[in-house]
Amino acid sequence: MPYDVKLPDIGEGIAEGEIVKWLVKAGDAVKEDQPLVEIMTDKASVEIPSPRTGTIAALHAEEGATVPVGSVIVSIALPGEVAGIEAGAAAATPGSSTTAHRGGAGVNDQDTSRWNNEGGVIPEVTMKGSAAPPAGATAHAAGTPEPGSGALQATPAVRALAKELGVALQRVRGSGPGGRIVADDVRAAAGGSRGAGGAIAPIAARPAKPDEPEERVPLRGLRRRIAEHMRRSLSTAAQFTFVAECDMTAVAEHRAANRARAEAAGTRLTYLAYVFRALIEPLRRFPLLNASLDDAAQEVVIKRFYHLGLATSTEDGLTVPILHHADRLSLLATAREIERLSKAARERHLKLEELQGGTFTVTSTGAHGGLLATPILHHPQVAILGVHEVKKKPAVVKGKIVARDMTNLSLSLDHRAVDGAVGADFLYALIARLERPDSWLTPGDLS
């Protein structure tokens, strides 16, 4: 009885993931916690580790396929369960029809999910009561035409990929067994080049010639996930933004005085670290901002823990890793965690649990942040803070115009859960702390 690994539920509205790259193939021996597959969600590209030691019996989805959360993506035969692997391996190539039997009537599922301490699921494994069928045994049951029938032979995953890339399957010649169309055939057609037996088909995107006035670029991968997530956020929440100015001079002076000490400890002390550290007390005072909105239940879910999201720009798009239990971190530890998570996001090394459980998000526009921005809520959270460039500006202090280190803070809120007055009070409470860091920073913050 092989263990069937499902696409895990990482929560916060994620309904599906894209198979970016398989790191194993049928017949491979794997160890527990060894990476199996790279998955793209609307949060990031993450690797799913193996929950058991064993042998890969079957892969149930192709690279490029989008699969729903909870779908079986790979089966692992445990030590001693080698019988049937050879038969299963023949049908286990990505895109084979072995997925057709999953979820069938009479299957005895025994959930063996492993949960983290905030209720998020990390790789879920279900032990099935039936083994994978032999090669080709499910082709007819899945509704896939038999060779020679004149009808298209392509799995649902391949059909979904073709739809995404704008490829007409009727114009593609399959290179798989019996003329079956596989993902490489579709990609070859979409790219306008001939693959192994794949015929060229009409395409939705192609490189523009130098003299052409426009070029079409497919919206796919993390970019497509971000687009879907932002659209869902805007269409669901009643969003508004409140902006206020903040004098960061005292923070800039503290940072300058302690920069060398932080660097000696191997950490870069950034303005963002001060913002994260200063956020905790205002979030405690105004708990409605450290919350999410359950649309189905029509309930505001107030969180008693502080898992702060860090919106991070990567080559693939925006990713939001989480500083878990940020209230337990010193200033230096906060800076160190911001640096670590940002690097992991850019290098695609984030763990699944590092994307789970966010309660409030911070996004920074960086050194070229302009005057202000209106951040879009990270659904289903009800608040997000935008931090802008800190730079010298004229300010009135005690009746005199002087140069100060100033920035703007943009707070976007879901008006269904948070009123404007509450949001303004929260933001001014945060500004008060940033303008007087000596009132809350301690010697322990630099250890």
Secondary structure, DSSP 8 states (H G I E B T S, - for coil): --EEEE-----TT--EEEEEEES--TT-EE-TT-EEEEEE-SS-EEEEE-SS-EEEEEE-S-TT-EEETT-EEEEEE-TT--TTHHHHHHT-STT-GGGGGTT-TT---EE--EE-TTS-EES-EEE-SS----TTTTTTTTT---TTSSS----HHHHHHHHHHT--GGG----SGGG---HHHHHHHHTTS--SS------S-----TT-S-------HHHHHHHHHHHHHHHHS-EEEEEEEEE-HHHHHHHHHHHHHHHHTT----HHHHHHHHHHHHHHHSGGGSEEEETTTTEEEE-SS--EEEEEEETTEEE--EETTGGG--HHHHHHHHHHHHHHHHTT---GGGGS---EEEEE-GGG--S-------TTBSEEEEE---EEEEEEETTEEEEEEEEEEEEEEETTT--HHHHHHHHHHHHHHHH-GGGT--GGGG-
